[in-house]
Amino acid sequence: MCDIGIVVLNYVNYSETIKCVSSLLKQENVRARIVIVENGSGNESAERLRGAFDGEKTVTVVDTGKNLGYAKGNNIGIQRLQEEGIQRIFLANSDLEFRDSDTLRQILSACEPGVGLITPVIINPDGSAAPRVVYKKKYLYLRIAKHVLFRHLRLRQNQARQAESVEKGKELTGLQEDAYVVCGCGYLLTEEFFKYYDGIFSETFLYYEEWATSILLHKAGLKTKVADCSPIIHLGGASTPEDIRRETPRSRKIRNESGRKIMKLMFIPRRFLERKG
């Protein structure tokens, strides 16, 4: 049995994914299983990825055939790993680099009862903290609704306030009793999470995934924890299409659709979301 499974979602930028997976293969002191989900890139990604890891028994490339979006793409990998009995699964953006060979072991050592998600230390190449969602449990739904509605109304938050939130996020460590902390670049879903759910909320194509996961944790009464681990480097790749990364009519449409689904998620009873197996 493997200690940990890793899902790496590839879209277009296969060279970025190859670097990420290569750094994962250098991890020591853990038995890791890696599933690369080729998410309908429309280029030679599947062929390149299979060629790069031909002969690596711990790496599998799954080709979805079309772009399923972030959540459904990751859930394809989660399902594959769960079929193999793996209950601790790390979702890694393809632009992450694991420079310390002991990082995965350090993250796994943070697991404890009642914790559904573990966020590692992730930094940008300049040493600054990668953005992560930090929401207090008290009035959680109201806080999320306020954020989503602001985005729907296309109101811009005060930049100084955003910077302050990132700085405070850097100081968070250990078990989070009063807040949910999720870094969308990469995080570990524990066996506690999979007692309740088969995967992450699948109805959003892009945007708000961290908020959706916080809602699932809240419904299950689970906590988050920030692992004391060696930093993972977020290189900041360009695998997201340009017209989505920029503020365009298409990106606004996708964000608004995801926002509406997040608002609905808050009112769905947990029993309708729980795992089927």
C-alpha positions, -999 to +999 in steps of 0.1 A: +000+000+000+013+035-009+016+061+018+003+089-005-012+094-039-006+125-060-028+139-087-011+163-112-035+180-136-019+188-170-033+213-194-012+223-225+021+229-207+035+193-205+071+205-200+060+222-168+042+190-157+073+169-164+094+191-141+068+188-114+065+150-115+103+146-118+107+165-086+080+143-070+099+112-080+129+124-060+109+123-027+123+100-001+109+082+029+075+077+014+058+053-010+041+076-035+018+069-064+014+096-091-015+100-115-011+126-142-045+137-156-041+150-192-071+174-193-079+177-230-050+199-240-055+194-277-017+191-283+009+163-279+007+164-241-004+128-236+023+114-259+050+136-244+040+127-208+038+090-215+072+091-232+088+110-203+077+085-177+078+053-197+090+026-173+081+045-142+058+020-125+046+046-099+034+070-126+002+067-147-010+091-174-048+093-178-061+111-209-096+127-204-100+135-241-115+169-233-110+197-209-132+188-178-120+218-158-100+218-125-124+199-102-136+171-125-101+167-138-087+162-104-116+139-094-106+116-123-072+112-106-087+109-072-110+081-083-081+062-099-061+064-067-090+054-045-096+024-066-061+013-055-070+019-019-051+051-014-068+074+011-043+103+014-042+122-018-022+154-026-036+176-054-006+194-070-007+221-096+016+213-125+038+244-118+049+232-083+085+221-077+094+199-046+131+209-039+134+191-006+133+153-009+116+150+025+086+173+019+059+147+014+069+128+045+068+161+065+033+168+051+021+133+060+034+136+095+009+164+100-021+141+097-043+136+128-079+127+136-104+153+127-082+170+100-096+167+065-071+189+047-035+198+051-020+229+035+018+228+030+041+258+029+041+271-007+061+301-018+068+319-050+103+320-065+109+354-048+102+339-014+068+355-009+039+333+002+016+319-025-020+331-021-043+310+000-078+312+012-083+319+049-118+321+061-130+321+097-155+294+106-178+319+123-203+332+098-185+312+071-213+311+046-220+348+050-183+356+044-182+334+012-215+349+000-201+384+004-170+376-015-189+359-044-214+387-046-187+413-048-171+394-077-205+391-094-210+429-091-174+433-104-164+454-074-127+454-068-115+448-032-091+473-017-056+462-028-041+471+006-066+448+023-057+419-001-020+424+007-027+423+045-046+391+041-016+374+023+008+386+050-014+372+078-017+339+059+021+335+060+020+335+098-005+306+101+009+273+112-004+241+128-040+231+135-066+257+126-093+257+152-112+288+141-105+291+103-101+271+071-068+275+053-066+262+017-039+269-008-052+261-043-017+254-056-015+222-037-030+205-006-034+170+010-069+155+013-068+130+042-086+098+049-108+118+072-121+138+042-127+106+022-149+092+050-174+117+037-167+125+001-155+108-031-137+139-042-138+177-044-169+196-054-171+189-091-196+215-104-171+244-109-150+245-140-126+271-127-126+296-098-138+292-062-124+256-057-108+266-024-141+280-011-160+249-022-136+227-004-139+248+027-177+244+026-174+206+023-150+206+053-175+227+073-204+205+065-184+174+078-171+192+109-135+187+097-105+210+104-076+222+083-039+222+093-009+241+080+021+216+079+055+225+092+073+214+061+100+225+037+086+251+012+073+239-021+080+264-049+051+277-070+067+286-103+036+303-116+032+286-150+009+296-178-012+265-183-045+284-178-057+298-212-049+334-217-085+345-221-093+330-187-063+343-168-071+378-180-103+397-172-124+389-203-160+382-211-152+344-210-134+346-177-162+366-162-188+341-174-169+311-160-164+329-127-201+339-124-213+304-132-189+290-105-201+316-081-237+307-085-229+270-079-209+279-048-239+298-035-261+267-041-236+244-025-240+261+009-277+250+010-272+214-001-275+190+028-243+169+034-262+136+028-266+145-008-229+152-012-215+122+007-195+094-009-214+067-027-190+038-020 
